[in-house]
């Protein structure tokens, strides 16, 4: 299976208003022109505010399927968050890689993504879990529940072999052990939370 990187996005930590409080967040990402070096702790020029939740060796890069953007655009419009029918820009979901052709049901924990024309090898490690900062950016409280129910979470990647990544690059999927898909992992984790 082959997917494609539509955009590479990075961002600095900055203040974000969440439920009446100001917190630091690295969720704001913007597209970068040209190649960006991926290393063990993420992309050059990218920052995370809460390393207990985002970042680190196992969550160095966050990938999000572009196919879901229209769903979130419609969800925001239906709830009166967005009055216009404007497309969500790359980086809006907090993603480092906006990808095409790689949904959560198609990718499994342990799969490798090899970037064409680069030495970079990424490994799928976990689904993205919703947080309060992400819900604040989305603009409606039930966004997290919707992300889990629909399994439109995206996925975290470890950088097993450093190298440059850039928009337009093909990503070749090398299957791992195929025990649990990203969609299955997010649903299983949140089912356990409901039962605890």
Buried (B, 14 or more C-beta within 10 A) or exposed (E): EEBBBBBBBBBEBEEBEBEEEEBEBBBBBEBBEEBBBBEEBBBBEBBBBBEEEBBBEEBBBBBBBBEBBEBBBEBBBEBEBBEEEEEBBBBBBBBBBBBBBBBBEBBBBBBBBBBEEBEBBBBBBBBBBBBBBBBBBBEBEEBBEBBBEBBBBBBBBBBBBBBBBBBEBBBEBEEBEEEBBBBBBBBEEBEEEEEE
